[in-house]
């Protein structure tokens, strides 16, 4: 497991072009004359779109703010220390499905939706990385599953909202929530149902 996480993290860092000069160089050699280079796409996949109205209504009723597809680098900050750079590299390129914030925009907890396409190759390592990051930051985590009923989701949200410490994840809680259909066979990812972040 640790080896898989290391490989995934190294690949993510390698893909990043850190210097603005290098970014400009890449963009200059990508002519628009050959057609559209970048296309806009929907922010939420199909599963997340079905969940969003319920989360937004709950957030409005609870007096909190809801954000979607937030980069972890926007709400986590590594403290100066021996592992500062290494820790920063583990979260800066990742994002969460939804982030619940207080009215002053301070983060309360994360909502991760495990839809039909979530349990593909490499999901466990990615989930463990996020879980460990949230554990180190004392931020809560709510996991919703594809077949959760609205009442179950609202109960999870309320528990995290009113008992924040109870929502802080252990380092690897994800194996306990994998639904039986995902354990039995790999689920094919539909084109708009999963996202690796």
C-alpha positions in Angstrom: 0.0 0.0 0.0 2.8 2.5 0.9 4.6 1.7 -2.3 1.4 2.4 -4.3 0.8 5.7 -2.6 4.5 6.8 -3.2 4.2 6.0 -6.9 0.9 7.9 -7.2 2.3 10.9 -5.4 5.5 10.9 -7.4 3.5 10.8 -10.6 1.3 13.7 -9.5 4.4 15.9 -8.6 6.1 15.0 -11.9 3.0 16.1 -13.9 3.1 19.6 -12.3 4.9 22.4 -14.1 5.9 24.6 -11.1 7.6 27.6 -12.8 5.4 30.2 -14.5 8.0 30.7 -17.2 7.8 27.0 -18.1 4.0 27.2 -18.0 4.1 30.1 -20.5 6.5 28.2 -22.7 4.2 25.2 -22.9 1.2 27.4 -23.6 3.0 29.4 -26.3 3.9 26.3 -28.2 0.2 25.1 -28.1 -1.4 27.1 -31.0 -5.1 27.7 -30.9 -5.1 27.8 -34.7 -5.3 24.0 -34.6 -8.7 24.2 -33.0 -10.0 24.3 -29.5 -7.3 23.3 -27.1 -9.2 23.5 -23.8 -12.9 22.8 -23.4 -14.9 23.7 -20.3 -16.5 20.7 -18.6 -19.1 20.2 -15.9 -17.7 20.8 -12.4 -19.6 17.9 -10.9 -20.0 14.4 -12.3 -23.5 12.8 -12.5 -23.5 11.3 -9.1 -22.3 14.5 -7.4 -25.0 16.5 -9.3 -27.7 14.3 -7.8 -26.2 14.8 -4.3 -25.6 18.6 -4.5 -29.2 19.9 -4.1 -29.6 17.8 -0.8 -26.3 19.1 0.5 -27.1 22.7 -0.5 -30.5 22.6 1.2 -28.9 21.1 4.4 -26.1 23.8 4.3 -28.7 26.6 3.9 -30.8 25.3 6.8 -27.6 24.8 9.0 -26.1 28.2 8.4 -22.9 26.9 6.8 -21.4 27.3 3.4 -21.0 24.6 0.8 -18.3 24.5 -1.9 -17.7 21.9 -4.6 -14.5 20.5 -6.0 -12.1 22.4 -3.8 -8.4 22.0 -4.0 -7.0 20.8 -0.7 -4.2 23.3 -1.1 -6.8 26.1 -0.6 -7.9 24.9 2.8 -4.9 23.1 4.2 -1.6 24.6 5.1 1.5 22.6 6.1 3.1 24.0 9.2 6.9 24.7 9.1 8.8 21.6 10.2 10.9 18.7 9.1 8.4 17.3 6.6 6.9 20.6 5.4 7.8 20.2 1.7 6.9 16.5 1.6 3.6 17.0 3.3 2.7 20.0 1.1 3.4 17.9 -2.0 0.9 15.2 -0.8 -2.1 17.5 -0.7 -1.6 20.5 -3.0 -2.7 18.7 -6.2 -5.7 16.9 -4.6 -9.3 18.1 -4.3 -12.4 17.1 -2.4 -15.9 16.6 -3.7 -17.5 19.0 -1.2 -16.2 21.2 1.6 -18.5 22.5 4.4 -17.3 25.8 5.9 -18.4 28.1 8.7 -19.8 31.5 7.8 -16.3 32.9 8.1 -15.1 30.4 5.5 -13.1 28.3 7.9 -13.4 24.7 7.0 -15.5 22.3 9.1 -15.5 19.0 7.3 -15.3 17.3 3.9 -17.9 15.3 2.1 -16.6 12.6 -0.3 -19.1 10.8 -2.5 -18.4 7.2 -3.3 -20.5 6.8 -6.4 -20.8 3.8 -8.8 -17.5 4.6 -10.5 -15.5 5.3 -7.4 -14.2 1.8 -6.7 -11.9 1.5 -9.7 -8.2 0.7 -9.8 -6.1 2.7 -7.4 -9.0 4.1 -5.4 -7.9 2.7 -2.0 -4.5 4.4 -2.1 -6.1 7.7 -3.1 -8.7 7.4 -0.4 -6.2 6.6 2.3 -4.1 9.7 1.3 -7.1 11.9 1.8 -8.1 10.2 5.0 -4.6 10.6 6.5 -4.5 14.3 5.4 -7.8 15.0 7.1 -6.7 13.1 10.2 -3.6 15.2 10.5 -5.6 18.4 10.1 -8.4 17.4 12.5 -11.0 18.0 9.9 -14.0 15.8 9.7 -15.0 13.5 6.8 -18.5 12.4 5.7 -18.6 9.6 3.2 -21.8 9.2 1.2 -22.4 6.1 -0.9 -24.3 5.7 -4.2 -27.2 3.8 -2.5 -27.5 6.0 0.6 -31.0 7.3 1.3 -31.5 11.0 1.9 -32.2 10.4 5.6 -28.9 8.5 6.0 -27.0 11.4 4.4 -28.6 14.0 6.5 -27.9 12.0 9.6 -24.2 11.8 8.7 -24.1 15.6 8.0 -25.8 16.4 11.2 -23.4 14.2 13.2 -20.4 15.8 11.6 -21.9 19.3 12.2 -22.9 18.9 15.8 -20.1 16.5 16.9 -17.0 17.6 14.8 -14.6 15.4 16.7 -16.6 12.3 15.9 -16.2 12.9 12.2 -12.4 13.1 12.1 -11.3 10.0 10.3 -9.1 7.3 11.4 -6.2 6.9 9.0 -7.9 4.2 6.9 -11.7 4.1 7.4 -12.5 3.4 3.8 -12.4 -0.4 3.7 -15.3 -0.4 6.2 -17.6 1.5 3.9 -17.0 -0.3 0.6 -20.4 -1.6 -0.5 -20.8 -5.3 -1.2 -21.2 -4.8 -4.9 -17.8 -3.1 -5.1 -16.1 -5.9 -3.2 -17.5 -8.6 -5.5 -16.5 -7.2 -8.8 -14.9 -4.1 -10.3 -17.4 -1.6 -11.5 -16.8 -0.1 -14.9 -16.5 3.7 -14.7 -19.0 5.6 -16.8 -17.5 8.5 -18.7 -18.9 11.1 -16.3 -19.3 9.2 -13.1 -15.8 9.2 -11.6 -12.9 11.5 -11.1 -9.4 10.8 -9.8 -8.2 13.6 -7.7 
